Amino acid sequence: MISHRHFGLYGVTSSSVRVFRRVFAIPSSTNRMMRRQLSRGVSTCRAQKASEFPPSLQKIVGAFQMVPDPMARYKQLLFFASKLAPMPAEDHIPENKVEGCVSQVWVVPELRPDGKVYWRADSDSQLTKGLAALLVTGLSSCTPAEILSVQPTFIELLGLKQSLTPSRNNGFLNMFRLMQRKTLELVAASVRTESAAPAAPAAASSAAPSAVPAAVAEPQSAAANTAESSSSNGNGAAPSTSTSSTPVQDAMQRKLVETLRPLALNIWNDSAQHAGHAGAMAARHGKAGESGETHFRVEVVSEAFEGMTQVKRQRMIYQLLEEEFAMGLHALSLITRTPAEAQAAALQR
């Protein structure tokens, strides 16, 4: 079962919400509400009115509220089940499965060019298929912001609680939570794709530390820097003709992304602040010293850190960047967090 804690991981951090708001032009009022809702799981400041739902969901809530008889609502669910389009067999995979349901349920989203999300679902039970179809109909053709703004209390407005067993009600809530979680995953993937587009490398700043945006989590100009990566990794390849002024930072970012698949990654180049230090002077024999890249701060949030002590996390990253240290990287300050730890830190700010 997806707990409140795990559900909150996907949208609580300040950097995640800022990126989401920037990409999808979320109004500040909606942004604040989303942060409150996601950080508290199902707990909210006030009950959401039906008029605040997306139009497609408003229509479904209204239709169920017009049917006072629990048995009639039950039949309405079976009608929804009969209208659910078949799901391809290849979509019946663990990543799409709803945990905590008495029946097997799968949900799959698709973010289309119009900026809206469309859903597919399936179940091995007609009743559960009806519940899935209700959510598919109510949340399809909605923007990510609309889906994330819906509070779980809408389930009570449908009047189905009396018609369903507690386990079915919990399963319905789990379906809804997974759909919101997958919506955030779509947003994150969209941001990564956008950020991976070719771009001119930024010049290293001599006045202030440089930072890689947290949510992009992909190396810039990956195709253009292939030759650079091979030489900057200290493997003896011929010198690169790349014009990148930050080969060490590029290599660090690429390795951290490929190995840890981070939910958030920040890299700050503090080398300019340590240019006169003895360690930095000694590092100048390597490529890191030549490009002035000797001191970095790195903050990374990754599920790969689950169950690992801070010492083991940092040791893993130091081993991952052994070649960069051999090139002249002198100092690396690390902040390593699991998603749960990142959420707790964000709520304390």
ZAZAVEX-873411 format. One record per residue (C-alpha): x, y, z; residue number from 1. Coordinates in Angstrom, 2 decimals, decimal comma. Layout:
N
       X       Y       Z seq
       X       Y       Z NUM
...
% end
This chain:
349
       X       Y       Z seq
    0,00    0,00    0,00   1
    1,19    3,53   -0,77   2
    1,25    5,31    2,57   3
    0,68    9,03    3,15   4
    4,40    9,40    3,67   5
    5,34    7,85    0,32   6
    2,62    9,77   -1,50   7
    3,95   13,06   -0,20   8
    7,46   12,35   -1,48   9
    6,58   13,15   -5,05  10
    5,61   16,79   -4,63  11
    6,60   18,16   -1,26  12
   10,07   19,56   -1,86  13
   10,28   23,23   -2,74  14
   12,40   22,60   -5,83  15
    9,91   20,06   -7,26  16
    6,95   22,38   -6,81  17
    8,86   25,32   -8,29  18
    9,79   23,32  -11,40  19
    6,24   22,02  -11,77  20
    4,86   25,54  -11,47  21
    7,33   26,91  -14,01  22
    6,72   24,24  -16,65  23
    2,93   24,18  -16,38  24
    2,36   27,85  -15,43  25
    0,62   27,06  -12,16  26
   -0,97   30,10  -10,42  27
    0,57   30,85   -7,03  28
   -2,71   30,17   -5,20  29
   -2,95   26,69   -6,76  30
    0,73   26,15   -6,07  31
    0,26   26,81   -2,35  32
   -2,75   24,54   -2,17  33
   -0,91   21,71   -3,95  34
    1,99   21,92   -1,53  35
   -0,35   21,78    1,46  36
   -2,28   18,85    0,06  37
    0,68   16,74   -1,02  38
    2,68   17,40    2,14  39
   -0,20   16,19    4,31  40
   -1,35   13,21    2,26  41
   -5,13   12,99    2,59  42
   -5,28   15,65    5,30  43
   -6,38   19,03    3,94  44
   -7,19   22,45    5,30  45
  -10,82   22,37    4,25  46
  -13,26   20,17    2,39  47
  -13,12   20,69   -1,36  48
  -16,32   21,71   -3,11  49
  -17,53   19,82   -6,17  50
  -17,40   23,08   -8,14  51
  -13,61   23,08   -7,65  52
  -13,17   19,74   -9,42  53
  -12,22   19,46  -13,12  54
  -15,40   19,57  -15,29  55
  -15,20   15,87  -16,18  56
  -15,07   14,89  -12,50  57
  -17,81   17,36  -11,59  58
  -20,10   15,62  -14,07  59
  -19,47   12,20  -12,53  60
  -19,95   13,42   -8,95  61
  -23,19   15,10   -9,98  62
  -24,44   11,95  -11,71  63
  -23,82    9,78   -8,64  64
  -25,36   12,34   -6,26  65
  -28,57   12,24   -8,31  66
  -28,92    8,51   -7,55  67
  -29,99    8,12   -3,88  68
  -30,31    4,33   -3,89  69
  -27,05    2,48   -3,02  70
  -27,99   -0,45   -5,26  71
  -28,55    1,90   -8,19  72
  -25,11    3,42   -7,60  73
  -23,67   -0,08   -7,59  74
  -25,27   -0,74  -11,00  75
  -23,91    2,57  -12,22  76
  -20,41    1,36  -11,37  77
  -20,94   -1,82  -13,39  78
  -22,10    0,35  -16,30  79
  -18,82    2,30  -16,11  80
  -16,96   -1,02  -16,13  81
  -18,66   -2,06  -19,35  82
  -17,50    1,16  -21,04  83
  -13,83    0,82  -20,05  84
  -11,62    0,34  -23,12  85
   -9,44   -2,80  -23,13  86
   -5,86   -2,38  -21,90  87
   -3,00   -4,01  -23,85  88
   -1,44   -6,99  -22,11  89
    1,98   -5,31  -22,10  90
    0,61   -2,66  -19,70  91
   -0,11   -5,28  -17,04  92
    3,24   -4,78  -15,33  93
    4,20   -4,19  -11,66  94
    4,98   -0,50  -12,28  95
    1,34    0,10  -13,25  96
   -0,25   -2,06  -10,57  97
   -2,19   -0,56   -7,68  98
   -0,97   -1,93   -4,37  99
   -3,37   -2,62   -1,51 100
   -6,34   -3,67   -3,64 101
   -8,18   -6,96   -3,07 102
   -8,34   -7,29   -6,86 103
   -5,64   -6,68   -9,43 104
   -5,77   -3,16  -10,90 105
   -3,47   -1,40  -13,34 106
   -3,45    2,28  -14,40 107
   -1,41    3,93  -17,16 108
   -1,22    7,67  -17,95 109
   -0,26    9,46  -21,16 110
    0,75   13,12  -21,30 111
   -0,22   14,31  -24,78 112
    1,01   17,35  -26,74 113
   -2,06   19,32  -25,64 114
   -0,61   19,30  -22,11 115
   -3,37   17,05  -20,74 116
   -3,21   13,58  -19,22 117
   -5,23   10,65  -20,56 118
   -5,66    7,39  -18,68 119
   -6,07    3,68  -19,33 120
   -6,97    1,11  -16,68 121
   -7,96   -2,50  -16,19 122
   -8,90   -4,93  -13,42 123
   -9,72   -8,59  -12,99 124
  -12,90   -7,70  -11,08 125
  -15,95   -6,03  -12,61 126
  -16,64   -3,91   -9,53 127
  -13,05   -2,73   -9,27 128
  -13,00   -2,16  -13,02 129
  -16,00    0,12  -12,54 130
  -14,14    2,12   -9,89 131
  -11,12    2,36  -12,18 132
  -13,32    3,42  -15,10 133
  -14,87    6,14  -12,94 134
  -11,42    7,59  -12,24 135
  -10,29    7,19  -15,86 136
  -13,36    9,11  -17,06 137
  -13,10   11,77  -14,37 138
   -9,36   12,44  -14,65 139
   -8,75   12,02  -18,39 140
   -8,32   15,18  -20,49 141
   -7,26   17,07  -17,35 142
   -4,04   19,01  -16,93 143
   -1,53   17,72  -14,37 144
   -2,36   20,71  -12,17 145
   -6,06   19,84  -12,21 146
   -5,37   16,21  -11,28 147
   -3,06   17,17   -8,44 148
   -5,49   19,76   -7,10 149
   -8,20   17,14   -6,48 150
   -8,50   16,10   -2,86 151
   -9,31   12,49   -1,95 152
  -12,46   13,71   -0,18 153
  -14,24   13,68   -3,56 154
  -14,65    9,93   -3,06 155
  -17,07   10,57   -0,21 156
  -19,12   12,94   -2,37 157
  -19,83   10,05   -4,75 158
  -21,88    8,35   -2,05 159
  -20,26    4,98   -2,67 160
  -18,93    4,40    0,82 161
  -22,09    2,62    1,95 162
  -22,06    0,38   -1,13 163
  -18,46   -0,77   -0,80 164
  -16,58   -2,83    1,78 165
  -13,77   -1,05    3,68 166
  -11,18   -2,91    1,59 167
  -12,85   -1,73   -1,64 168
  -12,93    1,84   -0,36 169
   -9,22    1,63    0,50 170
   -8,49    0,16   -2,91 171
  -10,34    3,03   -4,59 172
   -8,30    5,53   -2,59 173
   -5,09    3,71   -3,54 174
   -6,03    3,93   -7,22 175
   -6,49    7,66   -6,90 176
   -3,19    8,10   -5,04 177
   -1,29    6,12   -7,66 178
   -2,82    8,22  -10,45 179
   -1,67   11,42   -8,73 180
    1,77    9,93   -8,18 181
    2,06    8,89  -11,82 182
    0,97   12,40  -12,85 183
    3,94   13,83  -10,96 184
    6,23   11,26  -12,56 185
    5,01   12,40  -15,99 186
    5,81   15,98  -15,06 187
    9,30   15,02  -13,91 188
    9,92   13,09  -17,14 189
    8,69   16,05  -19,17 190
   11,09   18,38  -17,36 191
   14,01   16,00  -17,91 192
   13,21   15,72  -21,63 193
   12,97   19,48  -21,95 194
   16,25   20,03  -20,13 195
   18,07   17,39  -22,21 196
   17,59   19,43  -25,40 197
   20,96   20,62  -26,86 198
   22,13   23,85  -25,32 199
   25,33   25,88  -25,39 200
   27,55   25,09  -22,38 201
   27,53   27,81  -19,76 202
   30,81   29,57  -18,99 203
   32,20   29,02  -15,49 204
   31,64   32,03  -13,27 205
   34,62   33,51  -11,49 206
   32,49   35,64   -9,19 207
   29,94   33,19   -7,76 208
   29,36   29,43   -7,50 209
   27,44   27,83  -10,37 210
   24,56   25,44   -9,82 211
   22,89   22,75  -11,89 212
   19,07   23,04  -11,49 213
   17,77   20,39   -9,13 214
   15,00   18,78  -11,16 215
   16,65   18,57  -14,59 216
   18,80   15,54  -13,65 217
   20,22   15,10  -17,17 218
   23,58   16,21  -18,60 219
   23,37   19,14  -20,99 220
   24,48   18,61  -24,58 221
   24,98   14,88  -23,99 222
   25,42   14,05  -27,67 223
   27,82   16,93  -28,32 224
   30,00   16,07  -25,32 225
   30,61   12,39  -26,04 226
   34,25   12,96  -26,91 227
   34,70   15,24  -23,93 228
   33,28   12,64  -21,54 229
   35,76    9,99  -22,68 230
   38,76   12,25  -22,12 231
   37,50   13,88  -18,91 232
   37,10   10,46  -17,29 233
   40,84    9,94  -17,24 234
   40,80    6,87  -19,47 235
   43,68    7,95  -21,66 236
   41,61    8,95  -24,68 237
   42,81   11,66  -27,04 238
   42,18   15,27  -25,96 239
   38,61   16,43  -26,61 240
   37,76   19,21  -29,02 241
   34,66   20,09  -26,98 242
   34,25   23,75  -26,08 243
   32,76   22,95  -22,68 244
   34,43   24,95  -19,94 245
   33,15   22,59  -17,22 246
   34,22   19,05  -18,24 247
   34,48   17,83  -14,63 248
   31,05   19,12  -13,66 249
   29,58   17,61  -16,84 250
   31,14   14,22  -16,06 251
   30,00   14,33  -12,43 252
   26,45   15,14  -13,41 253
   26,34   12,41  -16,06 254
   27,67    9,72  -13,69 255
   25,38   10,69  -10,81 256
   22,32   10,70  -13,06 257
   23,13    7,39  -14,75 258
   23,95    5,58  -11,49 259
   21,53    7,08   -8,94 260
   18,57    8,18  -11,12 261
   18,03   11,06   -8,68 262
   14,72   12,74   -7,99 263
   16,72   15,93   -7,42 264
   20,33   16,87   -8,10 265
   22,18   20,11   -7,36 266
   25,84   20,69   -8,19 267
   27,54   23,91   -7,06 268
   30,99   24,81   -8,37 269
   32,76   26,63   -5,51 270
   36,20   26,46   -7,12 271
   36,52   30,23   -7,54 272
   36,33   30,64   -3,77 273
   39,30   28,28   -3,25 274
   41,55   29,26   -6,15 275
   44,42   30,30   -3,87 276
   44,27   27,32   -1,53 277
   47,21   24,93   -1,45 278
   45,05   21,98   -2,48 279
   43,72   23,82   -5,49 280
   47,20   24,88   -6,53 281
   48,41   21,30   -6,27 282
   45,47   20,07   -8,34 283
   46,46   22,13  -11,35 284
   48,49   19,31  -12,83 285
   45,22   17,54  -13,73 286
   42,41   18,49  -16,09 287
   40,24   19,61  -13,19 288
   42,92   22,09  -12,23 289
   43,26   23,27  -15,81 290
   39,56   24,11  -16,03 291
   39,53   25,52  -12,50 292
   37,14   22,79  -11,29 293
   38,55   21,70   -7,94 294
   35,87   22,32   -5,29 295
   32,20   21,28   -5,48 296
   29,14   20,93   -3,31 297
   26,64   18,28   -4,33 298
   23,12   17,67   -3,05 299
   21,36   14,56   -4,33 300
   18,00   12,96   -3,51 301
   17,68    9,36   -4,64 302
   15,75    6,20   -3,78 303
   19,07    4,36   -4,23 304
   20,08    5,61   -0,76 305
   17,27    3,72    0,99 306
   18,71    1,53    3,76 307
   22,21    3,00    3,47 308
   24,06    4,99    6,13 309
   25,44    8,43    5,28 310
   28,94    6,96    5,28 311
   28,03    4,29    2,72 312
   26,25    6,84    0,51 313
   29,22    9,18    0,47 314
   31,67    6,34   -0,05 315
   29,64    5,19   -3,06 316
   29,77    8,66   -4,63 317
   33,50    9,06   -3,95 318
   34,13    5,71   -5,65 319
   31,91    6,75   -8,54 320
   34,00    9,90   -9,04 321
   37,43    8,31   -8,56 322
   38,53    9,32  -12,05 323
   37,53   12,94  -11,45 324
   39,61   13,01   -8,25 325
   42,53   11,56  -10,22 326
   42,11   14,40  -12,71 327
   42,59   17,01   -9,99 328
   39,22   17,33   -8,24 329
   40,31   18,32   -4,74 330
   37,24   18,68   -2,48 331
   33,66   17,45   -2,61 332
   31,02   18,33   -0,01 333
   28,02   15,98   -0,09 334
   24,41   16,12    1,07 335
   22,74   12,78    0,37 336
   19,08   12,18    1,15 337
   16,37    9,66    0,49 338
   13,04   11,11   -0,73 339
   11,59   10,77    2,79 340
   14,54   12,66    4,28 341
   14,21   15,38    1,64 342
   10,51   15,73    2,47 343
   11,24   16,08    6,18 344
   13,91   18,70    5,49 345
   11,55   20,68    3,25 346
    8,81   20,72    5,88 347
   11,24   22,05    8,49 348
   12,13   25,10    6,39 349
% end
